[in-house]
C-alpha cells in the first residue's frame, strides 16, 4: 500500500485481453512478477473472443512473419507450456492467388523462409486433394504451411492468464482504469474507477479498440480506427473430412474448419470498411454480408449444394493506417503501448508479449528478426509506415 491507500506495482498492464495477458505471461517467464493486470470486465471479455483464430505465418512484412512463427511454436507446445489445451488445431494453411499475384507470392514465400517460416509453393493437384470441394480453376499459384491451422483466442488468453498468476502476477478483474497518473513527462501509475490508484514505474496500455480515446485524454494521438468485422458459420451440407484453412485471394475470402463440422467464413476484401463504436455495434452479420457470404462461398465451393448458414457474429478491429500494430514506448517516460493489431493479434500474441517484455526490461527487442523500431508509434508522424514488400492486388492490408 502507498500513503494514499492505493496499491503499488513495478508494472501495471491496462487491459486483460489477449495481448495484455500475453505480456503478463512473458514478463513472468522472464522473472518479472511485481505486475498487476487491470481488466474492466473479465479476462478475454472484449474483442479477444471474437477472433477467427487463423494461425498462419504468411506475411510480406518479415518481422510479422517472424512473430507469427514464434506464436506457432508456442501454440504447438501449448500442452507442455501451459498444461492445458488452448484449442489449437494444426490443419495446415493454404493460400491461393491469381496470375497478377504469382510473382509476389513466390517472393513472399522466400522471404518468410529467411526468418524461419516453414512454407512452400504447392501444385494445384495437391490443393485439389486437400480441398476436393473447391473450384480451383481461377488460381494460378498456391502457398502451403503444413504447420498452420486455427486456434481459440479466448482459451489462449485464459492459459496466458493462468500461467501469469502461477508466476505470482496479480490479475484484477472488474477493475476499470480511468486514466494514467502523470508527473511532468513521466507516467507514475493509474487511477481506477473506484477512485483508488496503483502507483507504478511502467504502465503498459493494451486496450485494443479502446486505446485511442483512453490516451487522447493525455494528449497522445494513437492513430487507430475501429472497424466492424463480420463472421458467418456455415454447415457445408457434406462431410468435408480433414481440410486446411483456405485463404482465397482471388475472390477475397477465407474459410476454416471448425470442431463441430462447420466452416467459418470471413471476408478478405477490406476496400470498404465499416466504422464502429466498440461499445455499441451489431453483433451479428447483416443481410448484405449474408448475401456476400452466399455468393462467395457458393462460387468457390460449388459442391456445397445443401449448405446452410448456422450462425454469425461480429467483432471490431483496431486498425492503424498501415494495418500493422503499435508495440512501442510511448511519448511519456514509463509508458508502453501495445495496440492497433488490425486483425493480426491472435497469431502473433506470444511474440507480442515477449516484445513488450523486452521493451519494458531491456529497452529493445532481443529477437534480431523483430526490430522494435518496426512497430514504433512515431512511424506515422514520420511518414514511414510499415508496409509489406510484396503486396497482393486487392488484399495488401492483411498480407
C-alpha positions in Angstrom: 0.0 0.0 0.0 1.1 3.6 -0.6 0.4 6.6 1.5 -2.8 7.4 -0.3 -4.3 4.0 0.4 -3.7 2.8 -3.2 -1.8 -0.2 -4.5 1.7 -0.3 -5.9 3.5 -2.4 -8.5 6.5 -2.2 -10.7 4.4 -2.6 -13.8 0.7 -2.1 -14.5 -0.9 -3.6 -17.6 -4.1 -1.9 -18.6 -6.3 -4.4 -20.4 -6.8 -8.1 -19.8 -7.4 -9.1 -23.4 -5.1 -11.5 -25.3 -2.2 -9.0 -25.7 -2.4 -7.8 -22.1 -2.2 -11.3 -20.6 0.4 -12.4 -23.2 2.5 -9.6 -21.9 1.9 -10.7 -18.3 2.9 -14.2 -19.2 6.1 -13.1 -21.0 7.1 -10.9 -18.1 6.6 -13.8 -15.7 8.7 -16.0 -18.0 11.5 -13.5 -17.5 11.1 -13.5 -13.8 9.4 -10.1 -13.5 6.3 -10.7 -11.3 5.6 -7.4 -9.5 3.0 -6.8 -12.1 -0.8 -6.0 -11.9 -3.1 -6.6 -14.9 -6.3 -4.4 -14.7 -9.2 -5.7 -16.7 -12.5 -3.8 -16.5 -14.6 -7.0 -17.1 -13.1 -10.5 -17.2 -10.0 -11.8 -18.9 -10.7 -12.1 -22.7 -14.2 -10.5 -22.4 -13.5 -7.8 -25.1 -12.6 -8.5 -28.7 -10.4 -11.5 -27.9 -13.4 -13.9 -28.1 -14.3 -12.5 -31.5 -11.1 -13.6 -33.2 -11.4 -16.0 -36.1 -8.3 -17.7 -34.8 -6.4 -18.2 -38.0 -2.8 -19.4 -37.5 -0.5 -18.6 -40.4 2.9 -17.0 -40.9 2.2 -15.7 -44.4 3.3 -12.1 -44.2 5.3 -9.9 -46.6 6.4 -7.9 -43.5 9.3 -10.1 -42.3 9.1 -9.1 -38.7 5.4 -10.1 -38.6 6.2 -13.4 -40.3 8.9 -14.0 -37.6 6.4 -13.1 -34.8 3.8 -15.5 -36.3 6.5 -18.2 -36.4 7.2 -17.6 -32.7 3.5 -17.8 -32.0 3.2 -21.0 -33.9 6.0 -22.6 -31.8 4.2 -21.7 -28.6 0.8 -23.0 -29.9 2.4 -26.3 -30.9 3.9 -26.7 -27.4 0.8 -25.4 -25.5 0.2 -28.6 -23.5 3.8 -28.5 -22.4 4.0 -24.7 -21.7 0.5 -24.2 -20.2 -0.5 -27.6 -19.2 -3.8 -27.3 -21.0 -5.5 -27.4 -24.4 -5.7 -23.9 -25.9 -7.8 -25.0 -28.9 -5.0 -25.1 -31.5 -5.8 -27.4 -34.4 -3.0 -28.0 -36.8 -5.0 -28.4 -40.1 -2.5 -26.7 -42.4 -2.9 -23.4 -44.2 -3.2 -22.9 -47.9 -3.3 -19.6 -49.8 -4.2 -19.2 -53.4 -3.6 -16.3 -55.7 -4.5 -15.2 -59.3 -2.0 -14.6 -62.1 -1.4 -11.0 -61.1 0.0 -12.1 -57.7 2.1 -15.1 -58.5 5.4 -13.2 -58.5 4.8 -11.6 -55.2 3.6 -14.9 -53.7 6.9 -16.5 -54.6 8.9 -13.6 -53.3 6.9 -13.6 -50.1 7.4 -17.3 -49.5 11.1 -16.9 -50.0 11.3 -14.0 -47.5 9.2 -16.0 -45.0 11.6 -18.9 -45.2 14.5 -16.5 -44.4 13.0 -15.8 -41.0 12.3 -19.4 -40.2 8.8 -20.0 -41.6 8.2 -23.5 -42.9 6.3 -22.7 -46.1 6.4 -23.7 -49.8 4.6 -23.5 -53.1 2.5 -26.5 -54.0 0.8 -27.7 -57.1 -2.9 -27.3 -57.9 -3.3 -31.1 -57.8 -2.2 -31.2 -54.2 -4.7 -28.5 -53.2 -7.4 -30.4 -55.0 -6.7 -33.3 -52.7 -6.7 -31.0 -49.7 -9.9 -29.2 -50.7 -11.8 -31.5 -53.1 -15.0 -29.4 -52.7 -13.3 -26.2 -54.1 -13.3 -24.8 -57.6 -9.5 -24.1 -58.2 -9.7 -23.0 -61.8 -9.2 -19.3 -61.1 -6.0 -19.8 -59.2 -2.5 -19.5 -60.7 -0.4 -20.5 -57.7 -0.6 -21.7 -54.1 1.4 -21.4 -50.9 1.3 -24.1 -48.2 2.1 -24.1 -44.5 1.8 -27.6 -43.1 2.1 -26.3 -39.6 -0.7 -23.7 -39.9 -4.2 -24.0 -38.7 -6.5 -22.3 -36.3 -7.0 -21.8 -32.5 -9.2 -20.3 -29.8 -8.1 -16.9 -28.7 -10.3 -16.9 -25.6 -8.8 -20.3 -24.4 -5.4 -19.0 -25.2 -5.9 -15.8 -23.1 -7.1 -17.9 -20.2 -3.9 -20.0 -20.5 -1.7 -16.9 -20.5 -3.5 -15.5 -17.5 -3.3 -18.8 -15.5 0.4 -19.0 -16.2 1.0 -15.4 -15.2 -1.0 -16.0 -11.9 1.1 -19.1 -11.2 4.2 -16.9 -11.5 2.9 -14.5 -8.9 1.4 -11.8 -11.2 -1.8 -10.3 -10.0 -4.8 -10.1 -12.4 -7.5 -7.8 -11.1 -10.8 -8.4 -13.0 -13.7 -5.9 -12.7 -11.1 -3.2 -12.3 -11.6 -0.4 -14.7 -8.7 2.1 -15.3 -10.0 5.6 -15.9 -6.7 7.5 -16.5 -3.0 7.5 -16.3 -1.2 9.2 -13.4 1.4 11.5 -14.8 4.1 13.6 -13.1 5.6 16.0 -15.7 6.7 13.8 -18.6 6.6 10.5 -16.6 3.8 8.0 -16.0 3.6 7.2 -12.3 0.6 4.8 -12.3 -3.1 4.6 -13.0 -6.3 5.8 -11.5 -9.2 3.3 -11.1 -12.9 3.8 -11.5 -13.4 3.4 -7.7 -11.1 6.3 -7.1 -8.2 4.3 -5.9 -4.8 4.3 -7.5 -2.0 1.9 -8.4 1.5 3.5 -8.4 3.9 2.0 -10.9 7.2 2.7 -12.7 5.8 1.4 -16.0 2.3 1.3 -17.5 1.5 -0.9 -20.5 -1.6 0.1 -22.4 -3.1 -2.9 -24.1 -6.6 -1.7 -24.6 -7.3 -2.6 -28.2 -10.2 -0.8 -29.8 -10.5 1.5 -26.7 -6.9 2.8 -26.9 -7.4 6.0 -28.9 -9.8 7.7 -26.6 -8.0 6.5 -23.5 -4.7 8.0 -24.5 -6.2 11.1 -26.2 -7.2 12.3 -22.7 -3.5 12.7 -22.1 -2.8 14.4 -25.4 -1.4 11.3 -27.0 -2.6 10.7 -30.6 -2.7 7.0 -31.4 -4.0 6.7 -35.0 -6.4 3.7 -34.5 -9.7 3.5 -36.2 -12.3 0.9 -35.1 -14.0 -1.2 -37.8 -16.7 -3.9 -37.5 -15.8 -7.3 -39.0 -18.4 -10.0 -39.6 -18.1 -13.7 -39.4 -20.5 -16.4 -40.6 -20.6 -20.0 -39.6 -21.8 -22.5 -42.3 -22.7 -26.1 -42.3 -21.5 -27.3 -45.7 -24.1 -30.0 -46.2 -21.5 -32.6 -47.0 -18.8 -34.4 -45.0 -15.6 -32.4 -45.6 -13.1 -34.6 -43.8 -9.8 -33.0 -42.7 -9.5 -29.8 -44.7 -7.0 -27.0 -44.1 -7.6 -23.3 -43.6 -8.0 -21.8 -47.1 -7.2 -18.2 -47.9 -8.7 -17.3 -51.2 -7.0 -14.2 -52.6 -8.9 -14.4 -55.9 -12.5 -13.9 -54.5 -11.0 -12.4 -51.3 -12.4 -14.7 -48.6 -11.1 -17.2 -46.1 -12.6 -20.3 -44.6 -11.5 -22.6 -41.9 -12.9 -25.8 -40.5 -14.5 -25.8 -37.0 -14.6 -28.6 -34.5 -18.3 -29.2 -35.0 -18.1 -29.9 -38.7 -19.0 -26.4 -39.7 -16.8 -23.9 -41.5 -16.1 -20.3 -40.6 -16.3 -17.7 -43.4 -14.6 -14.3 -43.3 -14.3 -11.6 -45.9 -10.8 -10.6 -47.0 -12.0 -7.6 -49.1 -11.1 -4.6 -46.9 -11.6 -1.9 -49.6 -14.7 -0.7 -47.8 -14.6 -0.5 -44.0 -17.4 -0.1 -41.6 -16.6 2.2 -38.7 -18.0 1.2 -35.4 -18.4 2.0 -31.7 -16.9 -0.9 -29.9 -19.4 -0.5 -27.0 -22.4 -0.4 -29.3 -22.4 -2.3 -32.6 -24.4 -5.0 -34.3 -23.1 -8.4 -33.0 -24.2 -10.4 -36.0 -23.9 -10.4 -39.7 -26.2 -8.1 -41.6 -28.3 -9.0 -44.6 -25.8 -7.6 -47.1 -22.9 -9.6 -45.6 -25.0 -12.8 -45.6 -25.7 -12.2 -49.3 -22.0 -11.7 -49.8 -21.3 -14.9 -47.9 -23.7 -17.0 -50.1 -22.2 -15.5 -53.3 -18.5 -16.0 -52.4 -18.9 -19.4 -50.7 -21.2 -20.7 -53.4 -18.8 -19.6 -56.1 -15.7 -21.1 -54.6 -17.3 -24.3 -53.2 -19.9 -25.4 -55.7 -20.1 -28.8 -54.1 -21.9 -27.1 -51.1 -25.3 -27.5 -52.7 -27.0 -28.2 -49.4 -25.1 -25.7 -47.3 -26.8 -23.7 -44.6 -25.8 -20.7 -42.5 -26.0 -21.7 -38.9 -24.9 -18.6 -37.0 -23.0 -15.4 -37.2 -21.2 -12.8 -35.0 -19.2 -9.7 -35.3 -16.2 -8.1 -33.7 -14.1 -5.0 -34.1 -10.6 -4.5 -35.4 -8.3 -1.8 -34.0 -6.8 -0.6 -37.3 -3.7 1.5 -37.8 -3.1 3.5 -41.1 -0.6 0.8 -42.3 -2.6 -2.2 -40.9 0.2 -3.1 -38.6 0.4 -3.0 -34.8 1.9 -0.4 -32.5 4.2 -2.1 -30.0 6.2 0.8 -28.7 7.5 3.0 -25.9 5.1 6.0 -25.7 5.8 9.7 -25.6 5.7 9.7 -21.8 8.5 8.1 -19.8 7.4 4.7 -18.5 4.5 4.3 -21.0 4.4 1.4 -23.4 1.6 0.9 -25.9 0.5 -2.4 -27.4 -2.5 -1.8 -29.7 -3.7 -1.4 -33.3 -3.3 -5.1 -34.1 -5.5 -4.8 -37.2 -6.6 -8.4 -37.2 -3.2 -9.9 -36.7 -3.2 -10.1 -32.9 -4.1 -13.8 -32.2 -1.4 -15.5 -34.2 1.4 -13.2 -33.0 0.3 -12.8 -29.4 3.1 -14.9 -27.8 5.6 -12.8 -29.7 3.8 -9.6 -28.8 4.1 -10.5 -25.1 7.8 -11.1 -25.5 8.4 -7.9 -27.4 6.6 -5.8 -24.8 8.6 -7.6 -22.1 11.8 -6.8 -24.0 10.9 -3.1 -24.3 10.0 -2.9 -20.6 13.0 -4.7 -19.3 15.8 -4.1 -21.9 14.5 -1.1 -23.9 14.8 -3.0 -27.1 13.9 -6.3 -28.8 16.0 -9.3 -28.1 14.9 -11.1 -31.3 17.0 -9.7 -34.2 14.3 -10.8 -36.6 11.8 -8.4 -34.9 13.3 -4.9 -34.5 11.2 -2.9 -32.2 11.6 0.1 -34.5 9.3 -1.6 -37.0 6.4 -1.1 -34.6 7.2 2.3 -33.1 4.3 4.7 -32.7 6.3 7.6 -34.2 6.5 6.0 -37.7 3.1 7.5 -38.6 4.2 11.1 -37.8 7.4 10.4 -39.6 5.6 9.3 -42.7 7.4 5.9 -42.6 4.6 3.3 -42.4 5.4 -0.4 -42.1 4.3 -2.0 -45.3 4.5 -5.4 -47.0 7.3 -5.7 -49.5 5.1 -8.0 -51.6 1.6 -6.6 -51.8 -1.2 -8.6 -53.3 -3.7 -6.9 -55.6 -6.8 -6.4 -53.6 -5.6 -7.9 -50.3 -2.5 -6.0 -49.4 -3.8 -4.8 -46.0 -3.7 -8.3 -44.4 -0.6 -9.7 -46.0 
